[in-house]
């Protein structure tokens, strides 16, 4: 396990043992556990969706969209690449509302580790 991830896990375990938030928006023990269980399988979905960005500027513009707008663009791209069913089944299997929600959580987790 990466030392930074271990430290994040330790920090998350402090103060969240009384209540787990099921919304996948907050960095807490439950959502982090869900991310760890799903990361390997969702990785292929993220690779596919990352290929829709042709430049760093394009990715930056995408990241500035609302969650709903991001999900719409991801869904359209997955339809185009014939990966929508697989991506949605994988996301649902692990309790994510959409592939975009998993992507946003991954970004939040990565930023938290980088900030630490």
C-alpha positions as CSV (number, residue, x, y, z in Angstrom):
1,X,0.0,0.0,0.0
2,X,1.3,3.5,-0.9
3,X,2.4,5.4,2.3
4,X,0.2,8.4,1.4
5,X,-2.9,6.2,1.0
6,X,-2.1,4.6,4.3
7,X,-2.0,8.0,6.0
8,X,-5.2,9.1,4.3
9,X,-6.9,5.9,5.6
10,X,-5.6,6.5,9.1
11,X,-6.9,10.1,9.0
12,X,-10.3,9.0,7.7
13,X,-10.7,6.5,10.4
14,X,-10.4,9.2,13.0
15,X,-13.8,10.8,13.7
16,X,-15.9,8.8,11.2
17,X,-16.4,5.7,13.1
18,X,-19.7,6.9,14.5
19,X,-21.4,7.6,11.1
20,X,-20.6,6.5,7.6
21,X,-22.0,8.7,4.8
22,X,-23.4,6.6,1.9
23,X,-23.3,9.4,-0.7
24,X,-19.8,8.7,-2.2
25,X,-19.2,12.5,-2.2
26,X,-17.3,12.7,1.1
27,X,-13.9,11.1,1.8
28,X,-14.9,8.6,4.5
29,X,-14.1,5.1,5.4
30,X,-17.1,3.6,3.6
31,X,-16.6,5.5,0.3
32,X,-12.9,4.9,0.4
33,X,-13.5,1.1,0.9
34,X,-15.9,1.1,-2.0
35,X,-13.4,2.9,-4.2
36,X,-10.6,0.4,-3.2
37,X,-12.9,-2.5,-4.1
38,X,-13.9,-1.1,-7.4
39,X,-10.8,0.7,-8.6
40,X,-9.3,-2.2,-10.6
41,X,-12.4,-3.0,-12.5
42,X,-13.4,0.7,-13.0
43,X,-9.9,1.5,-14.2
44,X,-10.7,0.2,-17.7
45,X,-13.8,2.4,-17.8
46,X,-11.8,5.5,-16.7
47,X,-9.2,4.8,-19.4
48,X,-12.0,4.7,-22.0
49,X,-13.5,8.0,-20.8
50,X,-10.1,9.7,-20.5
51,X,-9.6,9.0,-24.2
52,X,-12.4,11.5,-25.0
53,X,-10.1,14.3,-24.0
54,X,-7.8,15.4,-26.8
55,X,-5.7,18.0,-24.7
56,X,-5.0,19.2,-21.2
57,X,-7.2,22.2,-22.0
58,X,-10.1,20.0,-23.1
59,X,-9.7,18.0,-19.8
60,X,-9.7,21.3,-17.8
61,X,-12.9,22.5,-19.5
62,X,-14.5,19.1,-18.8
63,X,-13.5,19.3,-15.1
64,X,-15.2,22.7,-14.9
65,X,-18.5,21.3,-16.0
66,X,-21.2,20.4,-13.4
67,X,-21.5,16.7,-12.4
68,X,-24.7,16.4,-14.5
69,X,-23.0,17.9,-17.6
70,X,-20.0,15.6,-17.1
71,X,-22.2,12.5,-16.8
72,X,-24.0,13.5,-20.0
73,X,-20.8,13.9,-21.9
74,X,-19.4,10.6,-20.5
75,X,-22.7,8.8,-21.4
76,X,-22.7,10.2,-24.9
77,X,-19.0,9.1,-25.4
78,X,-19.7,5.6,-24.0
79,X,-22.7,5.2,-26.3
80,X,-20.4,6.2,-29.2
81,X,-17.8,3.7,-28.2
82,X,-20.4,1.0,-27.4
83,X,-19.2,0.7,-23.8
84,X,-22.2,2.2,-21.9
85,X,-23.7,-1.0,-20.7
86,X,-20.4,-2.4,-19.4
87,X,-19.5,0.9,-17.7
88,X,-22.9,1.3,-16.1
89,X,-23.0,-2.3,-14.9
90,X,-19.6,-2.0,-13.4
91,X,-20.4,1.2,-11.7
92,X,-23.7,-0.1,-10.3
93,X,-22.0,-3.3,-9.1
94,X,-19.9,-1.3,-6.7
95,X,-22.6,1.2,-5.7
96,X,-21.6,4.2,-7.8
97,X,-24.4,6.2,-9.4
98,X,-22.4,6.6,-12.6
99,X,-18.9,6.2,-14.1
100,X,-18.6,10.0,-13.7
101,X,-19.3,9.7,-10.0
102,X,-16.5,7.2,-9.7
103,X,-14.2,9.5,-11.7
104,X,-15.0,12.6,-9.6
105,X,-14.4,10.6,-6.4
106,X,-11.1,9.4,-7.7
107,X,-10.1,12.9,-8.5
108,X,-11.1,14.1,-5.0
109,X,-9.1,11.2,-3.4
110,X,-6.1,11.9,-5.6
111,X,-6.2,15.6,-4.6
112,X,-6.5,14.8,-1.0
113,X,-3.4,12.5,-1.2
114,X,-1.5,15.1,-3.1
115,X,-2.4,17.8,-0.6
116,X,-1.3,15.7,2.3
